[in-house]
Amino acid sequence: MHEASGEVVLSVEGVRKKIGRKWIINDVTFDVRKGEIFGFLGPNGAGKTTTIRMLVDLIRPSEGTITVCGYNVNRDPEKALQYVGSIVENPEVYTYLTGWENLQHFARMQPGVDKARIAEVVDIVRLDQRIHDKVSTYSLGMRQRLGIAQALLGRPRLLILDEPTNGLDPKGIKELREFIRKLADEGLAVFVSSHLLSEIQLLCDRVAIISKGRVLAVGGVDELVARNSPYVLWELEPLSRAKQILGSRSDIGLLELDEVTLDDSIIAGMGTNSLITVMEEDLIPEIVAVLVTDEVEVRAVHKINPTLEQLFLKLTEGETID
């Protein structure tokens, strides 16, 4: 994963939001650094969009501070938000205009954005072949890229994307992922919210996991995933003897199928003689030798790396997420 330079572009400290008598956001704290893709992960209704609306000064926090490039978003919004480009929910585009005309329209609202800058962002988002076509002819992925072009017009240092892959097909998601990585590699700080665990794991360098308005964990994706030991799937004969051997070890946990989160493709391939354990992978050769010595036939051993999904379920005590 990409290593960020350490320069903090966005800082969120102790942010809380109360609506009526109810606290809907509780003590959200994280920072986003130059050149990194930071994921904001949680199920729908967890507080992601409310937090994002506070980041761009659409609503005000009840407590806490949000700063962009050192400027307080609430006290000095004009200075802070000049460094921010954002797409919150769906990008606003006029379908009866061409892509170029859309960008011209938004450029008029920002000082210092000339025709050369419009051409530059068109090139960045790779829409040069279709920029003079009407937006009504664009695919969803192209509209998303046009929205990002619009967000980049003012040369932001922070790009905020709320659920950017919503509605995209697998090819569109892959293209968007590569494109966002390229922006980060060029020094932009990118903040991406999503309810899709696999997306965050593939795309992001660091992640904050939010549930019910509270941040449960912040850290590098690899570091958070590493908090979970891998599952090891065994196919063994005879199964009863294998269970006795594995169950007698304090360094191995035997799991029932309903205790684990596995891909359907893995579950479909499991035979009747399958066992799932949680254990350190370094132990596998030793355990294979013990089983074989005890005349247990080892037909297959399959290591399943931990995922953010497992961590999420552990942290939220089973709250569902796509």
C-alpha atoms as a printed R data frame, in Angstrom:
    type eleno elety resid chain resno       x       y       z
1   ATOM     1    CA   MET     A     1   0.000   0.000   0.000
2   ATOM     2    CA   HIS     A     2   0.988   3.590  -0.663
3   ATOM     3    CA   GLU     A     3   2.823   5.469   2.086
4   ATOM     4    CA   ALA     A     4   1.555   9.001   2.694
5   ATOM     5    CA   SER     A     5   4.077  11.786   3.337
6   ATOM     6    CA   GLY     A     6   2.668  12.598   6.758
7   ATOM     7    CA   GLU     A     7   1.531  16.167   5.975
8   ATOM     8    CA   VAL     A     8  -2.014  16.446   7.384
9   ATOM     9    CA   VAL     A     9  -4.455  18.051   4.922
10  ATOM    10    CA   LEU     A    10  -7.715  17.333   6.777
11  ATOM    11    CA   SER     A    11  -7.958  17.104  10.554
12  ATOM    12    CA   VAL     A    12 -11.166  16.094  12.337
13  ATOM    13    CA   GLU     A    13 -11.021  16.266  16.148
14  ATOM    14    CA   GLY     A    14 -13.747  15.292  18.608
15  ATOM    15    CA   VAL     A    15 -16.596  16.105  16.233
16  ATOM    16    CA   ARG     A    16 -20.113  15.521  17.564
17  ATOM    17    CA   LYS     A    17 -23.507  16.441  16.131
18  ATOM    18    CA   LYS     A    18 -26.780  16.706  18.010
19  ATOM    19    CA   ILE     A    19 -30.161  16.929  16.295
20  ATOM    20    CA   GLY     A    20 -32.942  17.681  18.760
21  ATOM    21    CA   ARG     A    21 -32.055  15.674  21.854
22  ATOM    22    CA   LYS     A    22 -30.270  12.947  19.973
23  ATOM    23    CA   TRP     A    23 -26.511  12.731  19.373
24  ATOM    24    CA   ILE     A    24 -26.212  11.311  15.849
25  ATOM    25    CA   ILE     A    25 -22.421  11.743  15.561
26  ATOM    26    CA   ASN     A    26 -20.264  10.914  18.581
27  ATOM    27    CA   ASP     A    27 -16.613  11.863  18.940
28  ATOM    28    CA   VAL     A    28 -15.364  11.386  15.366
29  ATOM    29    CA   THR     A    29 -11.584  11.885  15.169
30  ATOM    30    CA   PHE     A    30  -9.212  11.163  12.256
31  ATOM    31    CA   ASP     A    31  -6.854  12.907   9.854
32  ATOM    32    CA   VAL     A    32  -6.170  12.590   6.130
33  ATOM    33    CA   ARG     A    33  -2.669  13.119   4.770
34  ATOM    34    CA   LYS     A    34  -1.244  14.333   1.515
35  ATOM    35    CA   GLY     A    35  -0.941  11.602  -1.110
36  ATOM    36    CA   GLU     A    36  -3.114   8.999   0.613
37  ATOM    37    CA   ILE     A    37  -6.537   7.500  -0.021
38  ATOM    38    CA   PHE     A    38  -8.441   7.461   3.251
39  ATOM    39    CA   GLY     A    39 -11.533   5.267   3.520
40  ATOM    40    CA   PHE     A    40 -14.558   6.072   5.654
41  ATOM    41    CA   LEU     A    41 -16.314   2.751   6.078
42  ATOM    42    CA   GLY     A    42 -19.685   1.961   7.576
43  ATOM    43    CA   PRO     A    43 -23.172   0.690   6.768
44  ATOM    44    CA   ASN     A    44 -25.828   3.015   5.391
45  ATOM    45    CA   GLY     A    45 -27.138   5.109   8.270
46  ATOM    46    CA   ALA     A    46 -23.858   4.919  10.233
47  ATOM    47    CA   GLY     A    47 -23.270   8.681   9.985
48  ATOM    48    CA   LYS     A    48 -20.973   8.862   6.942
49  ATOM    49    CA   THR     A    49 -22.909  11.439   4.914
50  ATOM    50    CA   THR     A    50 -23.692  13.581   7.996
51  ATOM    51    CA   THR     A    51 -19.949  13.675   8.746
52  ATOM    52    CA   ILE     A    52 -19.138  14.600   5.132
53  ATOM    53    CA   ARG     A    53 -21.726  17.392   5.181
54  ATOM    54    CA   MET     A    54 -19.902  18.803   8.214
55  ATOM    55    CA   LEU     A    55 -16.532  18.520   6.415
56  ATOM    56    CA   VAL     A    56 -17.783  20.800   3.617
57  ATOM    57    CA   ASP     A    57 -19.687  23.211   5.934
58  ATOM    58    CA   LEU     A    58 -23.188  22.224   4.766
59  ATOM    59    CA   ILE     A    59 -24.056  21.610   8.422
60  ATOM    60    CA   ARG     A    60 -22.182  22.651  11.555
61  ATOM    61    CA   PRO     A    61 -20.873  20.309  14.213
62  ATOM    62    CA   SER     A    62 -22.279  20.740  17.728
63  ATOM    63    CA   GLU     A    63 -18.791  20.142  19.145
64  ATOM    64    CA   GLY     A    64 -15.256  19.578  17.847
65  ATOM    65    CA   THR     A    65 -13.084  21.104  15.132
66  ATOM    66    CA   ILE     A    66 -12.535  20.434  11.434
67  ATOM    67    CA   THR     A    67  -9.525  21.997   9.711
68  ATOM    68    CA   VAL     A    68  -8.358  21.867   6.089
69  ATOM    69    CA   CYS     A    69  -4.759  22.925   5.418
70  ATOM    70    CA   GLY     A    70  -4.750  24.574   8.849
71  ATOM    71    CA   TYR     A    71  -7.955  26.623   8.338
72  ATOM    72    CA   ASN     A    72 -11.011  25.997  10.520
73  ATOM    73    CA   VAL     A    73 -13.935  24.988   8.267
74  ATOM    74    CA   ASN     A    74 -16.531  26.682  10.514
75  ATOM    75    CA   ARG     A    75 -14.647  29.835  11.452
76  ATOM    76    CA   ASP     A    76 -12.939  30.432   8.099
77  ATOM    77    CA   PRO     A    77 -14.957  28.465   5.514
78  ATOM    78    CA   GLU     A    78 -13.857  30.425   2.440
79  ATOM    79    CA   LYS     A    79 -10.164  29.863   3.118
80  ATOM    80    CA   ALA     A    80 -10.623  26.223   4.187
81  ATOM    81    CA   LEU     A    81 -12.940  25.199   1.347
82  ATOM    82    CA   GLN     A    82 -10.778  26.710  -1.378
83  ATOM    83    CA   TYR     A    83  -8.600  23.609  -0.862
84  ATOM    84    CA   VAL     A    84 -11.529  21.157  -1.130
85  ATOM    85    CA   GLY     A    85 -13.136  19.500  -4.139
86  ATOM    86    CA   SER     A    86 -16.092  17.269  -3.376
87  ATOM    87    CA   ILE     A    87 -18.831  15.098  -4.792
88  ATOM    88    CA   VAL     A    88 -21.396  14.538  -2.050
89  ATOM    89    CA   GLU     A    89 -24.028  12.023  -3.155
90  ATOM    90    CA   ASN     A    90 -24.462  12.262  -6.973
91  ATOM    91    CA   PRO     A    91 -22.421  14.676  -9.124
92  ATOM    92    CA   GLU     A    92 -24.599  17.559 -10.278
93  ATOM    93    CA   VAL     A    93 -24.367  17.761 -14.078
94  ATOM    94    CA   TYR     A    94 -26.598  19.221 -16.771
95  ATOM    95    CA   THR     A    95 -27.372  16.396 -19.185
96  ATOM    96    CA   TYR     A    96 -28.583  18.715 -21.999
97  ATOM    97    CA   LEU     A    97 -25.135  20.410 -22.113
98  ATOM    98    CA   THR     A    98 -21.863  18.934 -23.322
99  ATOM    99    CA   GLY     A    99 -19.196  17.904 -20.809
100 ATOM   100    CA   TRP     A   100 -17.147  20.962 -21.764
101 ATOM   101    CA   GLU     A   101 -20.134  23.317 -21.298
102 ATOM   102    CA   ASN     A   102 -20.769  21.822 -17.848
103 ATOM   103    CA   LEU     A   103 -17.165  22.489 -16.830
104 ATOM   104    CA   GLN     A   104 -17.315  26.042 -18.251
105 ATOM   105    CA   HIS     A   105 -20.434  26.680 -16.163
106 ATOM   106    CA   PHE     A   106 -18.726  25.556 -12.936
107 ATOM   107    CA   ALA     A   107 -15.459  27.315 -13.840
108 ATOM   108    CA   ARG     A   108 -17.292  30.671 -13.858
109 ATOM   109    CA   MET     A   109 -18.007  30.216 -10.139
110 ATOM   110    CA   GLN     A   110 -14.329  29.818  -9.231
111 ATOM   111    CA   PRO     A   111 -11.631  32.482  -9.507
112 ATOM   112    CA   GLY     A   112  -8.585  31.696 -11.613
113 ATOM   113    CA   VAL     A   113 -10.062  28.782 -13.565
114 ATOM   114    CA   ASP     A   114  -9.444  29.451 -17.249
115 ATOM   115    CA   LYS     A   115  -9.873  27.450 -20.467
116 ATOM   116    CA   ALA     A   116  -6.386  25.928 -20.037
117 ATOM   117    CA   ARG     A   117  -7.356  24.554 -16.596
118 ATOM   118    CA   ILE     A   118 -10.580  23.074 -18.020
119 ATOM   119    CA   ALA     A   119  -8.539  21.333 -20.733
120 ATOM   120    CA   GLU     A   120  -6.110  20.121 -18.049
121 ATOM   121    CA   VAL     A   121  -8.809  18.482 -15.891
122 ATOM   122    CA   VAL     A   122 -10.436  16.940 -18.985
123 ATOM   123    CA   ASP     A   123  -7.078  15.331 -19.723
124 ATOM   124    CA   ILE     A   124  -6.656  14.206 -16.081
125 ATOM   125    CA   VAL     A   125 -10.012  12.377 -16.089
126 ATOM   126    CA   ARG     A   126  -9.418  11.014 -19.626
127 ATOM   127    CA   LEU     A   127 -12.598  12.445 -21.162
128 ATOM   128    CA   ASP     A   128 -10.883  14.269 -24.046
129 ATOM   129    CA   GLN     A   129 -12.500  12.010 -26.693
130 ATOM   130    CA   ARG     A   130 -16.065  12.712 -25.508
131 ATOM   131    CA   ILE     A   131 -15.915  16.097 -23.777
132 ATOM   132    CA   HIS     A   132 -17.839  17.881 -26.581
133 ATOM   133    CA   ASP     A   133 -20.661  15.301 -26.591
134 ATOM   134    CA   LYS     A   134 -23.855  15.882 -24.628
135 ATOM   135    CA   VAL     A   135 -23.744  14.450 -21.111
136 ATOM   136    CA   SER     A   136 -27.027  12.612 -21.837
137 ATOM   137    CA   THR     A   137 -24.930  10.233 -24.010
138 ATOM   138    CA   TYR     A   138 -22.415   9.509 -21.201
139 ATOM   139    CA   SER     A   139 -22.228   6.252 -19.258
140 ATOM   140    CA   LEU     A   140 -22.531   6.439 -15.461
141 ATOM   141    CA   GLY     A   141 -18.751   6.009 -15.143
142 ATOM   142    CA   MET     A   142 -18.140   8.936 -17.531
143 ATOM   143    CA   ARG     A   143 -20.560  11.130 -15.566
144 ATOM   144    CA   GLN     A   144 -18.701  10.217 -12.393
145 ATOM   145    CA   ARG     A   145 -15.411  11.247 -14.018
146 ATOM   146    CA   LEU     A   146 -16.989  14.503 -15.224
147 ATOM   147    CA   GLY     A   147 -18.071  15.152 -11.631
148 ATOM   148    CA   ILE     A   148 -14.502  14.560 -10.444
149 ATOM   149    CA   ALA     A   149 -13.214  16.897 -13.192
150 ATOM   150    CA   GLN     A   150 -15.587  19.554 -11.836
151 ATOM   151    CA   ALA     A   151 -14.274  18.928  -8.283
152 ATOM   152    CA   LEU     A   152 -10.673  19.287  -9.520
153 ATOM   153    CA   LEU     A   153 -11.172  22.616 -11.347
154 ATOM   154    CA   GLY     A   154 -10.028  24.745  -8.397
155 ATOM   155    CA   ARG     A   155  -6.804  22.711  -7.847
156 ATOM   156    CA   PRO     A   156  -7.912  21.291  -4.470
157 ATOM   157    CA   ARG     A   157  -5.537  19.598  -2.061
158 ATOM   158    CA   LEU     A   158  -8.350  17.413  -0.672
159 ATOM   159    CA   LEU     A   159 -10.863  15.471  -2.772
160 ATOM   160    CA   ILE     A   160 -13.971  14.172  -0.948
161 ATOM   161    CA   LEU     A   161 -15.952  11.405  -2.668
162 ATOM   162    CA   ASP     A   162 -19.159  10.075  -1.094
163 ATOM   163    CA   GLU     A   163 -19.877   6.491  -2.270
164 ATOM   164    CA   PRO     A   164 -18.114   7.066  -5.640
165 ATOM   165    CA   THR     A   165 -18.649   3.542  -7.018
166 ATOM   166    CA   ASN     A   166 -22.443   3.479  -6.459
167 ATOM   167    CA   GLY     A   167 -24.150   2.101  -9.561
168 ATOM   168    CA   LEU     A   168 -20.936   1.445 -11.502
169 ATOM   169    CA   ASP     A   169 -20.305  -1.887 -13.216
170 ATOM   170    CA   PRO     A   170 -17.111  -3.859 -12.342
171 ATOM   171    CA   LYS     A   171 -15.162  -2.312 -15.253
172 ATOM   172    CA   GLY     A   172 -16.212   1.207 -14.209
173 ATOM   173    CA   ILE     A   173 -15.243   0.498 -10.589
174 ATOM   174    CA   LYS     A   174 -11.793  -0.774 -11.635
175 ATOM   175    CA   GLU     A   175 -11.200   2.284 -13.863
176 ATOM   176    CA   LEU     A   176 -12.301   4.659 -11.103
177 ATOM   177    CA   ARG     A   177 -10.067   2.895  -8.584
178 ATOM   178    CA   GLU     A   178  -7.004   3.236 -10.854
179 ATOM   179    CA   PHE     A   179  -7.844   6.868 -11.520
180 ATOM   180    CA   ILE     A   180  -8.224   7.745  -7.815
181 ATOM   181    CA   ARG     A   181  -4.879   6.021  -7.083
182 ATOM   182    CA   LYS     A   182  -3.214   8.132  -9.795
183 ATOM   183    CA   LEU     A   183  -4.557  11.340  -8.176
184 ATOM   184    CA   ALA     A   184  -3.198  10.286  -4.779
185 ATOM   185    CA   ASP     A   185   0.170   9.365  -6.287
186 ATOM   186    CA   GLU     A   186   0.359  12.933  -7.599
187 ATOM   187    CA   GLY     A   187  -0.030  14.281  -4.030
188 ATOM   188    CA   LEU     A   188  -3.770  14.782  -3.611
189 ATOM   189    CA   ALA     A   189  -5.361  13.720  -0.305
190 ATOM   190    CA   VAL     A   190  -8.444  11.638  -1.177
191 ATOM   191    CA   PHE     A   191 -11.266  10.909   1.286
192 ATOM   192    CA   VAL     A   192 -13.637   8.152   0.122
193 ATOM   193    CA   SER     A   193 -16.763   7.021   1.970
194 ATOM   194    CA   SER     A   194 -18.210   3.601   1.222
195 ATOM   195    CA   HIS     A   195 -20.335   0.805   2.645
196 ATOM   196    CA   LEU     A   196 -18.466  -1.687   0.409
197 ATOM   197    CA   LEU     A   197 -15.758  -3.448   2.400
198 ATOM   198    CA   SER     A   198 -14.061  -5.001  -0.610
199 ATOM   199    CA   GLU     A   199 -13.803  -1.592  -2.293
200 ATOM   200    CA   ILE     A   200 -12.195   0.054   0.739
201 ATOM   201    CA   GLN     A   201  -9.774  -2.845   1.146
202 ATOM   202    CA   LEU     A   202  -8.681  -2.662  -2.511
203 ATOM   203    CA   LEU     A   203  -8.584   1.130  -2.776
204 ATOM   204    CA   CYS     A   204  -7.492   2.694   0.491
205 ATOM   205    CA   ASP     A   205  -4.251   3.138   2.429
206 ATOM   206    CA   ARG     A   206  -5.912   3.897   5.757
207 ATOM   207    CA   VAL     A   207  -9.469   3.584   6.977
208 ATOM   208    CA   ALA     A   208 -11.805   4.778   9.730
209 ATOM   209    CA   ILE     A   209 -14.593   2.342  10.591
210 ATOM   210    CA   ILE     A   210 -17.802   4.095  11.714
211 ATOM   211    CA   SER     A   211 -20.913   2.567  13.217
212 ATOM   212    CA   LYS     A   212 -23.899   4.336  14.805
213 ATOM   213    CA   GLY     A   213 -22.125   7.708  14.649
214 ATOM   214    CA   ARG     A   214 -18.980   6.520  16.412
215 ATOM   215    CA   VAL     A   215 -15.532   5.778  14.972
216 ATOM   216    CA   LEU     A   216 -14.559   2.311  16.173
217 ATOM   217    CA   ALA     A   217 -11.066   2.032  14.659
218 ATOM   218    CA   VAL     A   218  -8.634   4.050  12.548
219 ATOM   219    CA   GLY     A   219  -5.513   2.630  10.953
220 ATOM   220    CA   GLY     A   220  -3.740   1.243   7.922
221 ATOM   221    CA   VAL     A   221  -5.880  -1.261   6.007
222 ATOM   222    CA   ASP     A   222  -3.192  -3.957   6.280
223 ATOM   223    CA   GLU     A   223  -2.639  -3.167   9.963
224 ATOM   224    CA   LEU     A   224  -6.365  -3.394  10.796
225 ATOM   225    CA   VAL     A   225  -6.818  -6.597   8.822
226 ATOM   226    CA   ALA     A   226  -3.767  -8.088  10.557
227 ATOM   227    CA   ARG     A   227  -5.612  -7.811  13.889
228 ATOM   228    CA   ASN     A   228  -7.491 -10.927  12.779
229 ATOM   229    CA   SER     A   229  -5.748 -14.273  12.444
230 ATOM   230    CA   PRO     A   230  -6.401 -16.028   9.122
231 ATOM   231    CA   TYR     A   231  -8.944 -18.819   8.852
232 ATOM   232    CA   VAL     A   232  -7.565 -22.169   7.741
233 ATOM   233    CA   LEU     A   233  -9.945 -24.521   5.962
234 ATOM   234    CA   TRP     A   234  -9.084 -28.217   6.258
235 ATOM   235    CA   GLU     A   235 -10.393 -31.294   4.480
236 ATOM   236    CA   LEU     A   236  -9.555 -34.268   6.666
237 ATOM   237    CA   GLU     A   237 -10.366 -37.982   6.945
238 ATOM   238    CA   PRO     A   238 -11.450 -39.286   9.451
239 ATOM   239    CA   LEU     A   239 -13.030 -36.044  10.630
240 ATOM   240    CA   SER     A   240 -13.801 -37.158  14.212
241 ATOM   241    CA   ARG     A   241 -10.133 -38.008  14.917
242 ATOM   242    CA   ALA     A   242  -8.980 -34.744  13.323
243 ATOM   243    CA   LYS     A   243 -11.380 -32.771  15.551
244 ATOM   244    CA   GLN     A   244  -9.942 -34.459  18.649
245 ATOM   245    CA   ILE     A   245  -6.361 -33.593  17.666
246 ATOM   246    CA   LEU     A   246  -7.042 -29.991  16.650
247 ATOM   247    CA   GLY     A   247  -9.451 -29.403  19.552
248 ATOM   248    CA   SER     A   248  -6.783 -30.426  22.076
249 ATOM   249    CA   ARG     A   249  -4.444 -27.586  21.023
250 ATOM   250    CA   SER     A   250  -4.604 -24.251  22.894
251 ATOM   251    CA   ASP     A   251  -3.098 -22.401  19.905
252 ATOM   252    CA   ILE     A   252  -5.907 -23.441  17.509
253 ATOM   253    CA   GLY     A   253  -9.555 -22.440  17.582
254 ATOM   254    CA   LEU     A   254 -12.139 -24.738  16.013
255 ATOM   255    CA   LEU     A   255 -15.009 -22.786  14.438
256 ATOM   256    CA   GLU     A   256 -18.515 -23.628  13.307
257 ATOM   257    CA   LEU     A   257 -19.531 -22.499   9.823
258 ATOM   258    CA   ASP     A   258 -22.060 -19.958  11.189
259 ATOM   259    CA   GLU     A   259 -19.303 -18.269  13.225
260 ATOM   260    CA   VAL     A   260 -17.300 -17.180  10.184
261 ATOM   261    CA   THR     A   261 -17.727 -14.863   7.213
262 ATOM   262    CA   LEU     A   262 -16.693 -16.703   4.058
263 ATOM   263    CA   ASP     A   263 -17.283 -16.116   0.359
264 ATOM   264    CA   ASP     A   264 -20.063 -18.238  -1.128
265 ATOM   265    CA   SER     A   265 -17.548 -19.725  -3.586
266 ATOM   266    CA   ILE     A   266 -15.489 -21.096  -0.649
267 ATOM   267    CA   ILE     A   267 -18.564 -22.476   1.135
268 ATOM   268    CA   ALA     A   268 -19.740 -24.154  -2.099
269 ATOM   269    CA   GLY     A   269 -16.383 -25.960  -2.412
270 ATOM   270    CA   MET     A   270 -16.420 -27.342   1.132
271 ATOM   271    CA   GLY     A   271 -16.971 -31.090   1.450
272 ATOM   272    CA   THR     A   272 -18.569 -32.977   4.349
273 ATOM   273    CA   ASN     A   273 -15.116 -33.603   5.861
274 ATOM   274    CA   SER     A   274 -14.269 -29.898   6.175
275 ATOM   275    CA   LEU     A   275 -13.098 -28.077   9.283
276 ATOM   276    CA   ILE     A   276 -12.467 -24.377   9.858
277 ATOM   277    CA   THR     A   277  -9.819 -23.220  12.310
278 ATOM   278    CA   VAL     A   278  -8.434 -19.878  13.368
279 ATOM   279    CA   MET     A   279  -4.674 -20.069  13.858
280 ATOM   280    CA   GLU     A   280  -1.357 -18.522  12.902
281 ATOM   281    CA   GLU     A   281  -0.313 -19.654   9.438
282 ATOM   282    CA   ASP     A   282   3.225 -20.507  10.649
283 ATOM   283    CA   LEU     A   283   1.669 -23.473  12.480
284 ATOM   284    CA   ILE     A   284   0.277 -25.138   9.348
285 ATOM   285    CA   PRO     A   285   3.328 -27.332   8.472
286 ATOM   286    CA   GLU     A   286   3.618 -28.548  12.078
287 ATOM   287    CA   ILE     A   287  -0.115 -29.399  12.286
288 ATOM   288    CA   VAL     A   288  -0.018 -31.240   8.943
289 ATOM   289    CA   ALA     A   289   2.865 -33.379  10.298
290 ATOM   290    CA   VAL     A   290   0.964 -34.101  13.554
291 ATOM   291    CA   LEU     A   291  -2.182 -35.130  11.656
292 ATOM   292    CA   VAL     A   292  -0.295 -37.378   9.231
293 ATOM   293    CA   THR     A   293   1.601 -39.040  12.104
294 ATOM   294    CA   ASP     A   294  -1.763 -39.771  13.731
295 ATOM   295    CA   GLU     A   295  -2.974 -41.354  10.481
296 ATOM   296    CA   VAL     A   296  -5.337 -38.560   9.557
297 ATOM   297    CA   GLU     A   297  -5.429 -38.055   5.797
298 ATOM   298    CA   VAL     A   298  -4.954 -34.366   4.875
299 ATOM   299    CA   ARG     A   299  -6.813 -33.923   1.591
300 ATOM   300    CA   ALA     A   300  -6.623 -30.119   1.397
301 ATOM   301    CA   VAL     A   301  -5.432 -27.092   3.383
302 ATOM   302    CA   HIS     A   302  -6.674 -23.667   2.367
303 ATOM   303    CA   LYS     A   303  -5.604 -20.421   4.070
304 ATOM   304    CA   ILE     A   304  -8.202 -17.632   3.901
305 ATOM   305    CA   ASN     A   305  -6.713 -14.234   4.591
306 ATOM   306    CA   PRO     A   306  -8.608 -12.022   7.055
307 ATOM   307    CA   THR     A   307 -10.699  -9.193   5.637
308 ATOM   308    CA   LEU     A   308 -12.026  -5.861   6.828
309 ATOM   309    CA   GLU     A   309 -15.426  -7.561   6.905
310 ATOM   310    CA   GLN     A   310 -14.317  -9.882   9.707
311 ATOM   311    CA   LEU     A   311 -12.892  -6.930  11.619
312 ATOM   312    CA   PHE     A   312 -16.064  -4.915  11.088
313 ATOM   313    CA   LEU     A   313 -18.271  -7.731  12.349
314 ATOM   314    CA   LYS     A   314 -16.033  -8.181  15.392
315 ATOM   315    CA   LEU     A   315 -15.996  -4.458  16.198
316 ATOM   316    CA   THR     A   316 -19.737  -3.965  15.685
317 ATOM   317    CA   GLU     A   317 -20.741  -7.291  17.229
318 ATOM   318    CA   GLY     A   318 -22.304  -8.519  14.035
319 ATOM   319    CA   GLU     A   319 -23.953  -5.401  12.622
320 ATOM   320    CA   THR     A   320 -24.596  -6.078   8.950
321 ATOM   321    CA   ILE     A   321 -22.762  -4.393   6.096
322 ATOM   322    CA   ASP     A   322 -22.781  -5.205   2.384
